[in-house]
């Protein structure tokens, strides 16, 4: 996207409109004067209406496929960049599924956030597109209500009319209104987080990432995915997200927030009379937010939805197992995969480029239609999500703007990409690229490698 160009176009359009208006006013004045004098003058005809020229056109199935030799020759220099560190990858023709280039594609590597490709694919394979998560309030005894978490991390305490981090987020204020309408005289609020089991932090997570804003302890209910400043990109996360949600409900009901308690984990879900409920946005909207923003909390929540659908515990281990099982059932080779979470934040996660590319290949192909929406969930180079500020600075990178879509991954000394690109002849390729132990320019080196797929002749 190029804001300067768009602003310039706007000024030109406004200027043209003003000029046209002046012409019409002068012509009208002349016409009136003519009628009064009995003379006739010609009035300029209006210009033809503008028409839009669609920018999205289908690719041709007959475009030439790169040769293996041509692709290897084009990639030799960028693949040798020492800043890539330990580098593996695979490139495949989207139409035929033929592998065109590979380097260590079967070696397990740290995937970072490309792990979310697996989470999104598993969700598309197992869940309904319009699936929603429900947060309830249950009256258990006189004066006592329980906020029952259902896994919706997008719930917000924002007031009506205030912006929330997540689109179409459910609100605490709606729950409070329903509670009041029920006639319940609330004296105390409790929080039930039993929908999730196991530890709240995954192996390989750094607790400092909570203050850094990358993650929150995974509990079955939180506000704005645990953000303490709901609409700030730099917000740190809460260490007590479920308690915060309970306190927000208590405050909305004018109950002392300091008296809110979280029920002990591991106990059965509370029973009682449901007096309020709200629902999250549909799955597809949540997947879009997860992928484009690389949202770790959302990924862990969606992974637990997959676990529930497959009868696994809604825990880190249960969700990781369920995601891999759903992929294996779809014919994806997960050999070498070792997952401890669903976001890729764990430094102990391992995946192969072969597994990642197989998933993207299945989404781009025709044999697994359930995975087709995954293509739309990939961010566009230079245009959206975590790819919006990339590929602008170099000539090889600029060639890929708008033609490359991918899920990014970044951890310390780790950079990964998995996605699709339309090459110069119009052929669509899928790819998975994984760089561990990278140098100081590792990310830009990886982008340069991917951009070469767009710009090279490779024939």
Secondary structure, DSSP 8 states (H G I E B T S, - for coil): --HHHHHHHHHHHHHHHHHHHHHHHHHHHHHHHHHHHT----------------S-----TTS----HHHHHHHHHHHHT-GGG-EEEEEEEETTT--EEEEESTTS-B--GGGHHHHHHHHHHHHS-TT---EEEEEEEETTEEEEE--S-TT-B---TTS--SSTT--BHHHHHHHHHHTT----EEEEE-TTS-S-SS-TT--THHHHTTS-----S--SGGGBSSTT-TT--B-S-HHHHHHHHHHHHTT--GGG-EE--TTS----SEEEEEEE---HHHHHHHHHHHT-HHHHHHHHHHHHHHTT--SSHHHHHHHHHHHHHHTT---TT-B-S-SSS--TT-BB-HHHHHHHHHHHHSSS-GGGTHHHHHSEETTTSGGGTTSS-SSHHHHHHTTTEEEEEEEETTEEEEEEEEE-TTS-EEEEEEEEES--TTHHHHHHHHHHHHHH----
